[in-house]
Amino acid sequence: MLENQRIIFMGTPVFAAQILKYLKENKVNVVACVTAPDRPAGRGQQIKQSDVKKVALDYKIPVLQPEKLTDTAFQQELINYNADIFVIVAFRMLPKAVWQIPKNGTFNLHASLLPAYRGAAPIHWSIMNGETETGLTTFLIDESIYTGAII
């Protein structure tokens, strides 16, 4: 099903990068990636690329790194890709002007069994709280946070 869809993937950390790699290994048509801008990191303050950017470059996928998701030039660039679906994994909150772009919706893969551990660092909180069972939730983005239809 996804093989025939034009997908824009959005994410930053290694958790998201592994999902992107899985999609590409399974012939999913990822036409672009959106990730955090390169930033200085570590003691030497060397410029560091996100894990998602590294995977995207390995697969020769165009990478967008907007400072602000509300930037109209960035939003127009997204529109120009004519994506059917946006897939979000461990990324920032999207403004409505962004998540409503694709005709088949935007969905988020969240690293918890919602409603538990909504928000940032769900894996960390699960471990710190001694959970013995956890999982993933995939849901459509809508007007409210973490309230879209679960897929």
GROMACS elastic network, one bead per residue, 0.5 to 0.9 nm:
[ bonds ]
;  ai    aj funct       b0    kb
    1     4     6  0.61295   500
    1     5     6  0.73662   500
    1    28     6  0.89462   500
    2     5     6  0.51057   500
    2     6     6  0.80354   500
    2     7     6  0.82533   500
    2    27     6  0.86272   500
    2    28     6  0.58596   500
    2    29     6  0.73364   500
    3     6     6  0.80982   500
    3    26     6  0.83220   500
    3    27     6  0.62061   500
    3    29     6  0.57325   500
    4    28     6  0.77502   500
    4    29     6  0.70556   500
    5    28     6  0.77225   500
    5    29     6  0.63534   500
    5    30     6  0.83931   500
    5    83     6  0.75205   500
    5    84     6  0.57538   500
    5    85     6  0.70960   500
    6    28     6  0.83703   500
    6    29     6  0.55640   500
    6    30     6  0.62221   500
    6    31     6  0.61560   500
    6    81     6  0.82418   500
    6    82     6  0.73356   500
    6    84     6  0.51238   500
    6    85     6  0.65412   500
    6    86     6  0.86455   500
    7    28     6  0.79318   500
    7    29     6  0.60462   500
    7    31     6  0.57574   500
    7    32     6  0.72399   500
    7    33     6  0.87815   500
    7    81     6  0.89372   500
    7    82     6  0.88665   500
    7    83     6  0.53629   500
    7    84     6  0.60512   500
    7    85     6  0.50120   500
    7    86     6  0.56096   500
    7    87     6  0.69708   500
    7   102     6  0.88548   500
    8    29     6  0.87087   500
    8    30     6  0.57234   500
    8    31     6  0.58052   500
    8    32     6  0.50022   500
    8    33     6  0.56444   500
    8    34     6  0.74428   500
    8    78     6  0.82109   500
    8    81     6  0.82181   500
    8    83     6  0.63207   500
    8    84     6  0.82785   500
    8    85     6  0.65755   500
    8    87     6  0.62791   500
    8    88     6  0.85656   500
    9    20     6  0.73114   500
    9    30     6  0.66865   500
    9    31     6  0.81379   500
    9    32     6  0.64612   500
    9    34     6  0.62726   500
    9    35     6  0.86035   500
    9    85     6  0.86391   500
    9    86     6  0.58636   500
    9    88     6  0.60397   500
    9    89     6  0.78723   500
   10    16     6  0.81831   500
   10    32     6  0.86371   500
   10    33     6  0.56134   500
   10    35     6  0.58729   500
   10    52     6  0.82943   500
   10    86     6  0.73843   500
   10    87     6  0.61496   500
   10    89     6  0.62502   500
   10    90     6  0.79456   500
   10    91     6  0.63673   500
   10    92     6  0.87480   500
   11    14     6  0.89427   500
   11    15     6  0.86599   500
   11    16     6  0.54213   500
   11    17     6  0.72685   500
   11    20     6  0.86420   500
   11    33     6  0.77918   500
   11    34     6  0.65628   500
   11    35     6  0.53596   500
   11    36     6  0.77642   500
   11    50     6  0.87789   500
   11    51     6  0.87493   500
   11    52     6  0.62638   500
   11    53     6  0.88133   500
   11    87     6  0.85581   500
   11    88     6  0.60443   500
   11    90     6  0.52535   500
   11    92     6  0.79645   500
   12    15     6  0.81048   500
   12    16     6  0.61253   500
   12    17     6  0.70388   500
   12    34     6  0.82079   500
   12    35     6  0.52331   500
   12    36     6  0.60794   500
   12    50     6  0.55169   500
   12    51     6  0.60826   500
   12    52     6  0.51757   500
   12    53     6  0.74995   500
   12    89     6  0.78096   500
   12    90     6  0.63875   500
   12    91     6  0.60394   500
   12    92     6  0.89416   500
   13    16     6  0.54697   500
   13    17     6  0.62987   500
   13    18     6  0.88980   500
   13    35     6  0.89929   500
   13    50     6  0.63111   500
   13    51     6  0.53367   500
   13    52     6  0.63601   500
   13    89     6  0.87663   500
   13    90     6  0.68390   500
   13    91     6  0.82692   500
   14    18     6  0.61490   500
   14    19     6  0.87119   500
   14    50     6  0.80322   500
   14    51     6  0.51726   500
   14    52     6  0.67920   500
   15    18     6  0.54883   500
   15    19     6  0.68119   500
   15    51     6  0.85233   500
   15    52     6  0.87912   500
   15    89     6  0.78502   500
   15    90     6  0.73600   500
   15   111     6  0.88880   500
   16    19     6  0.51722   500
   16    20     6  0.63320   500
   16    21     6  0.86932   500
   16    51     6  0.78545   500
   16    52     6  0.64770   500
   16    88     6  0.83606   500
   16    89     6  0.52042   500
   16    90     6  0.59597   500
   16    91     6  0.83295   500
   16   109     6  0.89824   500
   17    20     6  0.50135   500
   17    21     6  0.61266   500
   17    22     6  0.85792   500
   17    50     6  0.86903   500
   17    51     6  0.56446   500
   17    53     6  0.79790   500
   17    54     6  0.81489   500
   17    55     6  0.62814   500
   17    56     6  0.83071   500
   17    89     6  0.86450   500
   18    21     6  0.50269   500
   18    22     6  0.61646   500
   18    23     6  0.86795   500
   18    51     6  0.87621   500
   18    52     6  0.81285   500
   18    55     6  0.83392   500
   19    22     6  0.50032   500
   19    23     6  0.62326   500
   19    24     6  0.87290   500
   19    89     6  0.78303   500
   20    23     6  0.51195   500
   20    24     6  0.63215   500
   20    25     6  0.86330   500
   20    30     6  0.84788   500
   20    52     6  0.72838   500
   20    55     6  0.73672   500
   20    56     6  0.77957   500
   20    89     6  0.88970   500
   21    24     6  0.52168   500
   21    25     6  0.61044   500
   21    26     6  0.85919   500
   21    52     6  0.88166   500
   21    55     6  0.66322   500
   21    56     6  0.82263   500
   21    59     6  0.85711   500
   22    25     6  0.51070   500
   22    26     6  0.62237   500
   22    27     6  0.88373   500
   22    28     6  0.87898   500
   23    26     6  0.51666   500
   23    27     6  0.64898   500
   23    28     6  0.52531   500
   23    29     6  0.81187   500
   23    30     6  0.78412   500
   24    27     6  0.50780   500
   24    28     6  0.53959   500
   24    29     6  0.73101   500
   24    30     6  0.72166   500
   24    59     6  0.77366   500
   25    28     6  0.76036   500
   27    30     6  0.86817   500
   30    33     6  0.75158   500
   30    61     6  0.72812   500
   31    61     6  0.64106   500
   31    62     6  0.70838   500
   31    81     6  0.73065   500
   31    83     6  0.77039   500
   32    56     6  0.81349   500
   32    61     6  0.55460   500
   32    63     6  0.58864   500
   32    64     6  0.73752   500
   32    78     6  0.87051   500
   32    81     6  0.78153   500
   33    52     6  0.78641   500
   33    53     6  0.75503   500
   33    56     6  0.67857   500
   33    61     6  0.68012   500
   33    62     6  0.62626   500
   33    64     6  0.60670   500
   33    65     6  0.85251   500
   34    52     6  0.84224   500
   34    53     6  0.81420   500
   34    62     6  0.86696   500
   34    63     6  0.58257   500
   34    65     6  0.58119   500
   34    66     6  0.77464   500
   35    38     6  0.88952   500
   35    50     6  0.70390   500
   35    51     6  0.89430   500
   35    52     6  0.66808   500
   35    53     6  0.66030   500
   35    63     6  0.72873   500
   35    64     6  0.64451   500
   35    65     6  0.52959   500
   35    66     6  0.76955   500
   35    91     6  0.76127   500
   36    39     6  0.84081   500
   36    49     6  0.82649   500
   36    50     6  0.66576   500
   36    52     6  0.88776   500
   36    53     6  0.84592   500
   36    64     6  0.84073   500
   36    65     6  0.54441   500
   36    66     6  0.70502   500
   36    67     6  0.75403   500
   36    91     6  0.83501   500
   36    92     6  0.88869   500
   37    48     6  0.89614   500
   37    49     6  0.74654   500
   37    50     6  0.77392   500
   37    64     6  0.83559   500
   37    66     6  0.65210   500
   37    67     6  0.65845   500
   38    47     6  0.61798   500
   38    48     6  0.54485   500
   38    50     6  0.67481   500
   38    65     6  0.78637   500
   39    45     6  0.83237   500
   39    46     6  0.78783   500
   39    47     6  0.51478   500
   39    48     6  0.54182   500
   39    49     6  0.70352   500
   39    50     6  0.86642   500
   40    44     6  0.82155   500
   40    48     6  0.58434   500
   41    44     6  0.71620   500
   41    46     6  0.56050   500
   41    47     6  0.62694   500
   41    48     6  0.61037   500
   42    45     6  0.51298   500
   42    46     6  0.68081   500
   42    48     6  0.88409   500
   43    46     6  0.79832   500
   45    48     6  0.84406   500
   49    52     6  0.81870   500
   49    53     6  0.62291   500
   49    54     6  0.67107   500
   50    53     6  0.51791   500
   50    54     6  0.64952   500
   50    55     6  0.89445   500
   51    54     6  0.51762   500
   51    55     6  0.64860   500
   51    56     6  0.86735   500
   52    55     6  0.52645   500
   52    56     6  0.60702   500
   52    57     6  0.85923   500
   53    57     6  0.60581   500
   53    58     6  0.85304   500
   53    61     6  0.88836   500
   53    63     6  0.66369   500
   53    64     6  0.89177   500
   53    65     6  0.89938   500
   54    57     6  0.52709   500
   54    58     6  0.62767   500
   54    59     6  0.88580   500
   55    59     6  0.64147   500
   55    60     6  0.85817   500
   55    61     6  0.85510   500
   56    59     6  0.51957   500
   56    60     6  0.60034   500
   56    62     6  0.71107   500
   56    63     6  0.68804   500
   57    61     6  0.58164   500
   57    62     6  0.73879   500
   57    63     6  0.76070   500
   58    61     6  0.77393   500
   60    63     6  0.88756   500
   64    74     6  0.81617   500
   64    77     6  0.88875   500
   65    68     6  0.88728   500
   65    74     6  0.89219   500
   66    69     6  0.62304   500
   66    70     6  0.89975   500
   66    71     6  0.77691   500
   66    74     6  0.66565   500
   67    70     6  0.89547   500
   67    71     6  0.81685   500
   68    71     6  0.55442   500
   68    74     6  0.82411   500
   69    72     6  0.82245   500
   69    74     6  0.69910   500
   69    75     6  0.73685   500
   69    92     6  0.89594   500
   69    93     6  0.89970   500
   69    94     6  0.70150   500
   69    95     6  0.70705   500
   69    98     6  0.75134   500
   70    73     6  0.88119   500
   70    74     6  0.76518   500
   70    75     6  0.72181   500
   70    94     6  0.86561   500
   70    95     6  0.68551   500
   70    97     6  0.76860   500
   70    98     6  0.78872   500
   71    74     6  0.53735   500
   71    75     6  0.63742   500
   71    76     6  0.87877   500
   72    76     6  0.60521   500
   72    77     6  0.85196   500
   73    76     6  0.51033   500
   73    77     6  0.62359   500
   73    78     6  0.87823   500
   74    77     6  0.50440   500
   74    78     6  0.64197   500
   74    79     6  0.87881   500
   75    78     6  0.50905   500
   75    79     6  0.63345   500
   75    80     6  0.87155   500
   75    97     6  0.76489   500
   75    98     6  0.64564   500
   75   101     6  0.85725   500
   76    80     6  0.61535   500
   76    81     6  0.88835   500
   77    80     6  0.50479   500
   77    81     6  0.67003   500
   78    81     6  0.54426   500
   78    82     6  0.72869   500
   78    83     6  0.77405   500
   78    98     6  0.80681   500
   78   101     6  0.78038   500
   78   102     6  0.89573   500
   79    82     6  0.55064   500
   79    83     6  0.73721   500
   79    98     6  0.89678   500
   79   101     6  0.65962   500
   79   102     6  0.79163   500
   80    83     6  0.82291   500
   82   101     6  0.86891   500
   82   102     6  0.73213   500
   82   103     6  0.87949   500
   83    86     6  0.71027   500
   83   101     6  0.81011   500
   83   102     6  0.55706   500
   83   103     6  0.76020   500
   83   104     6  0.86667   500
   84   101     6  0.86993   500
   84   102     6  0.50232   500
   84   103     6  0.54083   500
   84   104     6  0.53822   500
   84   105     6  0.73683   500
   84   106     6  0.88963   500
   85   101     6  0.85808   500
   85   102     6  0.52287   500
   85   103     6  0.68743   500
   85   104     6  0.53927   500
   85   105     6  0.54828   500
   85   106     6  0.56710   500
   85   107     6  0.77230   500
   86    99     6  0.74770   500
   86   101     6  0.84701   500
   86   102     6  0.65374   500
   86   104     6  0.84030   500
   86   105     6  0.67178   500
   86   107     6  0.63631   500
   86   108     6  0.84602   500
   87   105     6  0.89357   500
   87   106     6  0.59889   500
   87   107     6  0.52662   500
   87   108     6  0.59701   500
   87   109     6  0.76022   500
   88    91     6  0.64020   500
   88    92     6  0.87782   500
   88   106     6  0.73710   500
   88   107     6  0.60505   500
   88   109     6  0.62439   500
   88   110     6  0.85585   500
   89   107     6  0.87461   500
   89   108     6  0.58504   500
   89   109     6  0.51830   500
   89   110     6  0.65955   500
   89   111     6  0.85337   500
   90   108     6  0.82914   500
   90   109     6  0.76628   500
   90   110     6  0.70588   500
   90   111     6  0.81275   500
   90   120     6  0.81649   500
   90   121     6  0.88821   500
   91    94     6  0.84724   500
   93   145     6  0.86666   500
   94    97     6  0.80649   500
   94    98     6  0.61844   500
   94    99     6  0.61584   500
   94   141     6  0.89914   500
   95    98     6  0.54666   500
   95    99     6  0.65095   500
   95   100     6  0.86991   500
   96    99     6  0.51998   500
   96   100     6  0.58298   500
   96   101     6  0.85079   500
   96   142     6  0.81937   500
   96   143     6  0.74018   500
   97   100     6  0.58499   500
   97   101     6  0.68198   500
   98   101     6  0.55859   500
   98   102     6  0.85013   500
   99   102     6  0.71995   500
   99   105     6  0.72359   500
   99   106     6  0.56562   500
   99   107     6  0.86228   500
   99   141     6  0.70417   500
   99   142     6  0.81360   500
  100   103     6  0.76590   500
  100   105     6  0.65834   500
  100   106     6  0.71203   500
  100   141     6  0.86539   500
  100   142     6  0.85679   500
  101   104     6  0.88622   500
  101   105     6  0.75499   500
  101   106     6  0.82167   500
  102   105     6  0.53289   500
  102   106     6  0.67817   500
  103   106     6  0.87195   500
  105   140     6  0.69182   500
  105   141     6  0.75358   500
  106   139     6  0.85791   500
  106   140     6  0.58122   500
  106   141     6  0.56589   500
  106   142     6  0.85017   500
  107   138     6  0.67416   500
  107   139     6  0.54312   500
  107   141     6  0.54809   500
  107   148     6  0.86988   500
  107   151     6  0.86384   500
  108   137     6  0.79992   500
  108   138     6  0.55113   500
  108   139     6  0.54884   500
  108   140     6  0.63101   500
  108   141     6  0.67018   500
  108   146     6  0.89697   500
  109   112     6  0.89430   500
  109   136     6  0.67894   500
  109   137     6  0.57868   500
  109   139     6  0.67663   500
  110   113     6  0.78923   500
  110   114     6  0.80076   500
  110   118     6  0.82402   500
  110   119     6  0.88950   500
  110   122     6  0.81187   500
  110   135     6  0.87734   500
  110   136     6  0.56626   500
  110   137     6  0.51964   500
  110   138     6  0.61676   500
  110   139     6  0.80859   500
  111   114     6  0.86543   500
  111   117     6  0.84235   500
  111   118     6  0.88748   500
  111   121     6  0.83564   500
  111   122     6  0.59231   500
  111   123     6  0.63196   500
  111   134     6  0.82975   500
  111   135     6  0.64166   500
  111   137     6  0.66212   500
  111   138     6  0.88784   500
  112   115     6  0.78743   500
  112   116     6  0.63932   500
  112   117     6  0.61243   500
  112   118     6  0.74337   500
  112   122     6  0.59295   500
  112   123     6  0.70544   500
  112   126     6  0.81022   500
  112   134     6  0.60935   500
  112   135     6  0.51699   500
  112   137     6  0.61073   500
  113   116     6  0.57526   500
  113   117     6  0.76137   500
  113   118     6  0.87793   500
  113   134     6  0.62018   500
  113   135     6  0.53278   500
  113   136     6  0.54388   500
  113   137     6  0.55041   500
  114   117     6  0.67461   500
  114   118     6  0.65680   500
  114   135     6  0.89454   500
  114   136     6  0.79762   500
  114   137     6  0.62934   500
  114   146     6  0.78724   500
  115   118     6  0.61197   500
  115   146     6  0.77555   500
  115   147     6  0.89113   500
  116   122     6  0.82294   500
  116   126     6  0.89284   500
  117   120     6  0.79382   500
  117   121     6  0.78994   500
  117   122     6  0.50481   500
  117   123     6  0.82377   500
  117   125     6  0.69595   500
  117   126     6  0.74317   500
  118   121     6  0.85541   500
  118   122     6  0.67309   500
  118   145     6  0.87701   500
  118   146     6  0.71604   500
  119   122     6  0.68032   500
  119   145     6  0.88699   500
  119   146     6  0.85646   500
  120   123     6  0.88148   500
  120   124     6  0.89724   500
  120   125     6  0.89690   500
  121   124     6  0.52735   500
  121   125     6  0.62524   500
  121   126     6  0.86694   500
  122   125     6  0.51521   500
  122   126     6  0.60995   500
  122   127     6  0.87026   500
  123   126     6  0.51509   500
  123   127     6  0.63823   500
  123   128     6  0.86881   500
  123   134     6  0.85496   500
  124   127     6  0.52721   500
  124   128     6  0.61303   500
  124   129     6  0.85602   500
  125   128     6  0.50026   500
  125   129     6  0.59615   500
  125   130     6  0.85083   500
  125   131     6  0.87323   500
  126   129     6  0.52651   500
  126   130     6  0.62891   500
  126   131     6  0.53351   500
  126   132     6  0.84372   500
  126   133     6  0.85944   500
  126   134     6  0.73674   500
  127   130     6  0.51230   500
  127   131     6  0.60479   500
  127   132     6  0.84918   500
  128   131     6  0.78519   500
  131   134     6  0.69571   500
  137   150     6  0.71261   500
  137   151     6  0.78581   500
  138   149     6  0.86586   500
  138   150     6  0.58403   500
  138   151     6  0.55210   500
  139   146     6  0.76859   500
  139   147     6  0.80204   500
  139   148     6  0.56865   500
  139   149     6  0.54268   500
  139   151     6  0.52430   500
  140   146     6  0.85564   500
  140   147     6  0.82125   500
  140   149     6  0.54071   500
  140   150     6  0.64748   500
  140   151     6  0.71771   500
  141   144     6  0.78881   500
  141   145     6  0.77431   500
  141   146     6  0.73196   500
  141   147     6  0.75582   500
  141   148     6  0.52530   500
  141   149     6  0.78452   500
  142   145     6  0.73266   500
  142   146     6  0.80239   500
  142   147     6  0.69044   500
  142   148     6  0.52246   500
  142   149     6  0.83148   500
  143   147     6  0.80570   500
  143   148     6  0.80042   500
  144   147     6  0.57965   500
  144   148     6  0.74814   500
  145   148     6  0.77739   500
  146   149     6  0.88743   500
  147   150     6  0.83092   500
